[in-house]
Amino acid sequence: MRGELPATFASRLICTLGWCRGQDKGKMIKSACHDNQAEHYDLQVKNSQNDTSDYIRENYATIHQTALHMLELNPRDRLLDIGIGTALLEEKITTKLSFYGIDISERMLAKAQEKGLSIELKKGSFLSIPYPEKYFTKIVTCFAFHHLDDTEKSVAIDEMFRVLTSNGILVIADFMYKNKTEKANLTKRFTTEGRKDMLEEMEEENFTDIEWLTGIIKRYGRKIYTLQGSTISWIVKAA
């Protein structure tokens, strides 16, 4: 049985993975809540890799590698990473291709730039991708999608397919559950383990229902593949 993480610590880890919410004139916005964590973000990820009580980072590196494998990268690709952060994923890519990354955090983008990788970086979000239609052959997003509510996720899927070529590949790696039954099973498990922190995160961080997500993606006539990467993380591929 895994010991309980303090709720504040778990929330801080979640925040480093993605985007937070704020209010601006009655409209939901995404704020760069992890700007102040950009300086030490890579170290935080590294230090949490072997923490067996941390469901958030469970199999983090393996999930990255699996997502890259599912992208089927080749030198002719234009790859967009949405929520690129400090470019941890791109550091693992050995194929020479055209890299692009967007994030709402200017400090995260600055840290990515410092790594000297050949990536075109821009400020942007799921809901407003600053590129023309059919521009990318591959799109990936890792541990950022859960900061959108279902309405926003539906819009984000439309926006991603807008900039993806007709034969392109989309890969989403994030916190998900297979269906409502599996969500109930996770809730029961975390309750049994005394993991109040994880029960709160499941609700506050909008874990994605894969059954619902695949229904949205099917509108685009794509084949869908799913793979569970950890207790709470899945990888969804649309090709």
N, C-alpha and C positions, 0 to 999 in steps of 0.2 A: 504494500500500500504506500502511496506517495504522500509525503508530508505536505501540509498546507503552506502555501506561500502567503506572506502578508498581502492583503488586497492592494495596498498602495504600491508594493513592489511589482505585483503582476500588472497593475494598470500602467506603471511606468514602462514595463517591457512592451506592452501592447502599443503604447504611444510611440516608442522608438521604431516600431515596425511600420507605422502608417500615419494616418491623418486623423485629426480630431475635428470635432464639430464646434461651431460657434453660431452666434446669431448676429445678423446685420440687417436692420430695417425689416425684420420679420421673415427674412429668407435664410434658409440653411446655407452655410458656407463651409468650406474646408479651410482650416487654419494650419499653418506650419508649426504644429505643436512640438515637433522634434527639432526645430531650429537650434535650440540651446543644447541639444544632445549630439549634434552632428560631429563635434570635435572628438568625442569618445565612443561613437556608435560602433565602429568596427571592433574595438576592444570589448565592448559589452557583449557583442555577438560571440566573439571568441571565448570569453570567460564563461559563458553560459552553456557551451556545447556539451559539457559532461555532467550537467546538473540533471539528474534523473527525476527530480521533482518538478521540472519545468516542462509542462505540456506545450507551452508557447513555442519553445525552441526545439522541441523534440524532432530529431532527424533533419534539422535545418539544412545542413550542408548537403545531405543526400537528396533532399527535395529539390534543391537548386540543380544538382547534377542531373536528376531525373527529368526536370523541366527542360533543361538544355537538350537532353537526348530526344525528348518528344518533339522538339522544334525542328529536328532534322535539318540542321544548319548547313549551308553550302556557301561558297565564296560569292555567289551572285546575289545573295540575300541582302535586303534592307530590313534590319531588325529594330523594332521599337520596344523599349522597356518603359512601361508606365509605372510611376512610383519608383524610379531608379535608385533613389537614395544616394548612397556613397559608391554605387557601382560594384557592390560585392559580387553580383551575379556575373557581370562582364569580366571580372578578374579571372573567372574560371573558363572563359571561352578561348579555345585554341584556334578555331577556324577564322581565317582572315575574311572579314565581310564589312559591310557598312553598318555602323552602330549609331543609334539615336536613343536619347533618353529624355523623359520629361518628369518633373516633380514640382510640387507646389512649394517646397522648401528651398529657398535660395542658398542657405548654408549647406544643406546636403549636396546640392548641385556643385557648390564651390569645392567641397571635399572630393567629390567625384572628379572634378576638373584637375585637382592637385595630383591625382594618381597618374596623369600623363597618358591615359588611354585615348585612343583615337575615337572619340565619341562626340557627336553633335548634341549638345545639351541645351534644353529650353525649359522655361517655366511653363507648366501646363498641367492639366488634370484629365481624369477619365471623361468628364463632361464637356471638355473643350480641348481637343487635341489639335495643336497648331500646325497641321499639315493637310495637304489636299487629298482628295479622294483617291483611293487605290494606290497609295504611295508606298506602302510597306508589304513585303512578302511574308514577314513573320512578326507577330506581336506577342509579348510576354509580360505578365505582371505577377509579382511574388509578394504576398503578404501586405497588400494594400486594398484589395477589393472589398474586404469586410468592413471598411469604414464608410461604405455607401449603404443607404437603406434600399429596400427592394425597388422602389420607384426609380431611384438614381441608378441602381444596377442595370435596370432595363434600358435606361437611356444610355448608359455607358456601353452596353453591348452593341447598341445601334451605332454609337460613335466609333467604336473599335472596328466594326465591320465596314463602316464608311471609308476608313483609311487603309483597309486591308484588301489586297488583290483578291480576285474571285477564286483563285486556287491557293490562297495563302493559308497559313496556320496560326491559330490563336491558342495560347496556353495560359491558363489561370491556375496558379498555385496559391492556396489560401486556406483559411479556417472554414470548414464545411462539415455538413453531415449528410448522409445519403438521402434521408427522407424524414418525415415527421416521427416515424417509429424509432429510427436511429437517434433522433434528437432526444426522445423520451428515454432511450437506453443510456445515453450520455448523461442526461440529467440524473437518472437513478444512480449511475456509477459515481458521479461527483458528489452526490448527496451521501452515499455510503462511505466515501473516502473523506468526508468532512471538508470538501474543497469548495467552500463558499466563494472563494475568489474566482474559480472557474465557472460556477453557476452565474455569477454576475457578469463575467466576460462574455459568456454565450449570448446573453441578452443585449448587453451594452455595445458589443462590437459587431453585431449583425452577422453572425455566422451564416453562410449561404446554404440553402436547401438545394442539393444537387438536382433533385427531381424537378424542382421549379426552374433552376437555371438551364437545364437541358431543354426544357420546354420553350424557353425564350430563344435559345440558340437554334433550335430546329426550324425556326421561321426562315433561317437563311439556307436551309437545305444542306447543312454540313453534317458529316459523320462525326459522332461524338464518342470520345474515349475517356474513361475515368479510372483513376488509380489512387488508392489510399496511401498516403505517405507517412502518416503517424496517427496517433489517437484522434486528433482534431483537424488534421490537415489532409487535403486531397488535391490532386492535380486533374484538371479538366482540359482536354484537348479538343479543339474543333478544327476539322480539316476537310 
